[in-house]
Amino acid sequence: MFEFDQAQVIRLLGLGFVGAGLVARFGTWRKWFWKTRKAPYGYIPLGLLFILYTYSDLAEERLGSNYFLYLIAFGILGILVVWFSQRPMEFLKPRWVRWLEALPPRILTIMEQCVDDGEEWESHLVSEEAVKAWAQSLKGKTQRKKK
């Protein structure tokens, strides 16, 4: 029969977060941007935090009086999760995100509304010129009030 191993489940969850963070970082998963602008940047350290957590007993046993080093690593990852999720550094962002964030906030809001309305948008993110052309085409549009 299948035996439930909590540590393995937590490690798999951690690997899932690391994987999602990598896919977001390398720009292949684009839909997240329109839902939340910052959260995926913290996924990689969050996944590593989950994985590290499962080794707490082993670290305490092997490190003994130096267990505080494990706790420091745990704390650093926790800080990185919050920092990367709230104030991501430029090197963490895919190129297409930097192109979008360089636009005026009003245009970005209109783009988000176009995405919400189901308009084609991914083809506009292939190059910086395509993003600028999309922004130019939206300049005459007005943003609607959020419900």
Phi, psi and omega per residue, in radians:
M1 nan 2.730 -3.141
F2 -1.241 2.228 3.118
E3 -1.779 2.264 -3.091
F4 -1.436 2.085 3.091
D5 -2.020 1.848 -3.064
Q6 -1.020 -0.716 -3.122
A7 -1.081 -0.708 3.137
Q8 -1.143 -0.690 3.111
V9 -1.114 -0.748 3.139
I10 -1.154 -0.676 3.086
R11 -1.118 -0.732 3.107
L12 -1.108 -0.700 3.072
L13 -1.074 -0.763 3.092
G14 -1.050 -0.774 3.102
L15 -1.094 -0.619 3.085
G16 -1.093 -0.763 3.106
F17 -1.141 -0.747 3.106
V18 -1.061 -0.797 3.130
G19 -1.061 -0.796 3.123
A20 -1.106 -0.672 3.111
G21 -1.130 -0.703 3.114
L22 -1.173 -0.726 3.131
V23 -1.117 -0.695 3.089
A24 -1.191 -0.750 -3.095
R25 -1.090 -0.700 -3.109
F26 -1.504 0.077 2.948
G27 1.465 0.108 -3.103
T28 -1.455 -0.460 3.092
W29 -1.749 1.818 -2.994
R30 -1.805 -0.401 -3.048
K31 -1.114 -0.456 -3.122
W32 -1.026 -0.564 -3.044
F33 -1.022 -0.652 -3.069
W34 -1.401 -0.275 3.130
K35 -1.619 -0.796 -3.128
T36 -2.537 2.218 -3.027
R37 -1.406 -0.328 -2.989
K38 -2.227 -0.457 -2.970
A39 -0.923 -0.784 -3.054
P40 -1.058 -0.352 -3.137
Y41 -1.173 -0.424 3.114
G42 -1.584 -0.027 -3.075
Y43 -1.140 -0.684 -3.104
I44 -1.129 -0.936 3.102
P45 -1.132 -0.510 3.091
L46 -1.134 -0.770 3.099
G47 -1.080 -0.745 3.101
L48 -1.133 -0.594 3.087
L49 -1.112 -0.771 3.095
F50 -1.038 -0.819 -3.110
I51 -1.125 -0.796 3.137
L52 -1.055 -0.651 3.139
Y53 -0.991 -0.642 -3.078
T54 -1.230 -0.209 3.141
Y55 -1.808 0.278 -3.098
S56 -1.031 -0.872 -3.119
D57 -1.097 -0.750 3.123
L58 -1.105 -0.746 3.131
A59 -1.112 -0.734 3.141
E60 -1.112 -0.717 -3.138
E61 -1.166 -0.811 -3.048
R62 -1.410 -0.598 -3.080
L63 -1.505 -0.440 3.122
G64 1.016 -2.082 -3.100
S65 -1.247 -0.210 3.097
N66 -1.649 0.265 3.129
Y67 -1.011 -0.447 3.126
F68 -1.017 -0.473 3.102
L69 -1.122 -0.700 3.069
Y70 -1.081 -0.782 -3.132
L71 -1.123 -0.628 3.092
I72 -1.144 -0.783 3.104
A73 -1.059 -0.723 3.112
F74 -1.072 -0.794 3.130
G75 -1.110 -0.716 3.133
I76 -1.090 -0.777 3.110
L77 -1.090 -0.705 3.101
G78 -1.061 -0.744 3.106
I79 -1.118 -0.732 3.131
L80 -1.109 -0.649 3.095
V81 -1.008 -0.882 -3.111
V82 -1.174 -0.798 -3.097
W83 -1.089 -0.874 -3.115
F84 -1.157 -0.514 3.133
S85 -1.371 -0.499 -3.094
Q86 -1.713 -0.692 -3.117
R87 -2.385 1.229 -3.092
P88 -1.124 2.457 3.104
M89 -1.374 2.704 -3.063
E90 -0.996 -0.678 -3.077
F91 -1.150 -0.308 3.113
L92 -1.388 -0.365 -3.011
K93 -1.541 2.390 3.008
P94 -1.090 2.761 -3.119
R95 -0.989 -0.764 -3.069
W96 -1.115 -0.509 3.087
V97 -1.218 -0.735 3.108
R98 -1.085 -0.655 3.099
W99 -1.093 -0.792 -3.129
L100 -1.156 -0.735 -3.097
E101 -1.215 -0.281 3.087
A102 -1.350 -0.218 -3.133
L103 -1.391 2.777 3.056
P104 -1.087 2.505 -3.118
P105 -0.959 -0.609 -3.137
R106 -1.089 -0.752 3.131
I107 -1.168 -0.701 3.116
L108 -1.086 -0.667 3.101
T109 -1.142 -0.723 3.112
I110 -1.137 -0.699 3.085
M111 -1.053 -0.766 3.126
E112 -1.058 -0.690 3.103
Q113 -1.157 -0.653 3.081
C114 -1.091 -0.728 3.109
V115 -1.114 -0.783 3.113
D116 -1.052 -0.589 -3.135
D117 -1.376 -0.047 3.088
G118 1.540 0.204 3.119
E119 -1.247 2.675 3.083
E120 -1.143 2.261 -3.094
W121 -2.368 -0.477 -3.050
E122 -1.124 -0.545 3.134
S123 -1.197 -0.299 3.120
H124 -1.433 -0.125 -3.063
L125 -1.835 0.314 -3.081
V126 -1.380 -0.438 3.120
S127 -2.678 2.857 3.120
E128 -1.107 -0.631 3.120
E129 -1.131 -0.696 3.125
A130 -1.139 -0.670 3.103
V131 -1.132 -0.776 3.137
K132 -1.125 -0.670 3.110
A133 -1.139 -0.705 3.093
W134 -1.101 -0.770 3.125
A135 -1.076 -0.739 3.133
Q136 -1.088 -0.683 -3.126
S137 -1.207 -0.339 -3.110
L138 -1.700 -0.090 -3.065
K139 -1.001 -0.577 -3.111
G140 -1.406 -0.304 -3.137
K141 -1.288 2.678 3.059
T142 -1.917 2.618 3.107
Q143 -1.442 2.489 -3.139
R144 -1.640 2.774 -3.133
K145 -1.223 2.453 3.069
K146 -1.348 2.507 -3.113
K147 -1.396 nan nan
